[in-house]
């Protein structure tokens, strides 16, 4: 494959009929990278009801949106999507292809990289051009080290972007993308798996990896029932609840809530650590948060070394007071989501 | 006989700090304990449970890397896997996960198997590419981030619960396939004393075929690779302010600081 033009492609991702926030972050970063090289930004989308999402992607920076109308793509299958993208890339190869570092995005991009025989940088938190070469920064060892990497060899260069690491662009509602319905004509054998049932997390008010505010609890909570205190605070702040490995291993909270090297590595705007001492592997997972608050009884807890603000005290007193104070200031929120995933209903 | 291949990797223990050497290009990894990648423990455990449930079968552990790989294979053997194979490579600091997957695929394509279990990602370089890329190279289904797995040996199908952001989904695929094990799939067993003693006596054959690129062979169609330009510790955080005074005053002050100084609420 020859891929020497200056274009940037992004692969949009959806969840529950809406564009994920990462799709818009991809549009913003893709736009920036394309502009710096004088190239065009193309977004690819598939699945039922792509029309409205195509125009949203235009508002957020795409020049062109390729929509795979084939209804076989309504249910996600990484292998078939990789095959479809490979087909679309044949006629018009860009120099850079970006996706979300999500469960589905990582699966798809790794398969696509294997099909194309190219390198893939996962979970990037920043990208930049240097003399026509692309470099990426990606956290490794659960965030204990930052690696700056580059691609050597043929384009396209593939990367997945960590949710929340790139700014959400301002939409320009007057901006219109050229919308093209495409049929990559994928053979039936390309489908390797079938989604039978999708279950949305009932407990998750806001998904942890997309949340701007995270309220996390550890061993100091003393039992699963006390997470209610954190849920109350998270609700008032429109945030998500997380847990340390100690709390997850004790069975107080599901593993999908775990923050740390063997859980999720996140960088929200605000991370409130309640009753978490701050082990090395936990700090790796959250120390790139913009602002960290620690509430802990133990003044020597390592969490205070990374916290912007600390309160040494009993979380069972402090957290309800915090909730009360924020409720007074912010009112009780009817809406759970702080930032809409998509401006469309 | 149902055959399962489990891919395992040696990684630095997650409780260890990782230091960047002054060359800003390599890591100081000596002197820290190395362990089996935590997600791979779930993969090994699941392979053993499938065999125990079926009453027969064979579990083969593979590890690609330097001699540390052999040590984690020894752990896998002591947990109860039947065979272990070391695919030797001069390093397992494989920033280029696609090359690793390619090497594993080349080795596995000569083997007989019904199922491949991997950890969802290795907690060293955190690329999370090998399971999917391995499946692609072998032209197999892959289900990643799996927290529940049902294997229908007779019907040659798997049903797996995969975690996605905001929920989970039941996915089915035909055997043989690749599964990426996530935390929550099971509770990995500790090696028994008997297992440890038995594992010591086992032969771990060493196969060639490690990383292409280190002694690159012709015919490896890797059109591009990742290269590390530099490594750095994350920006150090200043420890901030510990608020003083009456609890209610401290809480009110914290809220004010979050709104007016940090501007995050």
Interface residues (C-beta under 8 A of the other chain):
Chain A: X1 X15 X16 X20 X78 X79 X82 X102 X103 X104 X106 X107 X108 X110 X111 X113 X114 X115 X116 X117 X118 X119 X120 X121 X122 X123 X135 X138 X139 X140 X141 X142 X143 X144 X145 X146 X147 X148 X149 X150 X151 X152 X153 X154 X155 X157 X163 X192 X193 X194 X195 X196 X197 X198 X199 X200 X201 X204 X207 X208 X209 X210 X213 X237 X248 X254 X255 X256 X258 X260 X261 X262 X263 X265 X269 X270 X279 X280 X281 X284 X287 X288 X290 X291 X292 X293 X299 X304 X305 X306 X307 X308 X309 X310 X311 X312 X313 X317 X318 X321 X322 X325 X326 X329 X330
Chain B: X12 X14 X15 X16 X17 X18 X20 X27 X38 X39 X95 X96 X97 X98 X101 X102 X123 X124 X125 X126 X127 X128 X129 X130 X131 X132 X133 X135 X136 X137 X140 X141 X142 X143 X144 X145 X147 X159 X162 X163 X164 X165 X166 X167 X168 X169 X170 X171 X172 X173 X177 X182 X183 X184 X221 X222 X223 X224 X225 X226 X227 X228 X229 X230 X231 X232 X233 X234 X237 X239 X240 X241 X242 X243 X247 X248 X250 X251 X252 X254 X255 X257 X258 X259 X262 X264 X265
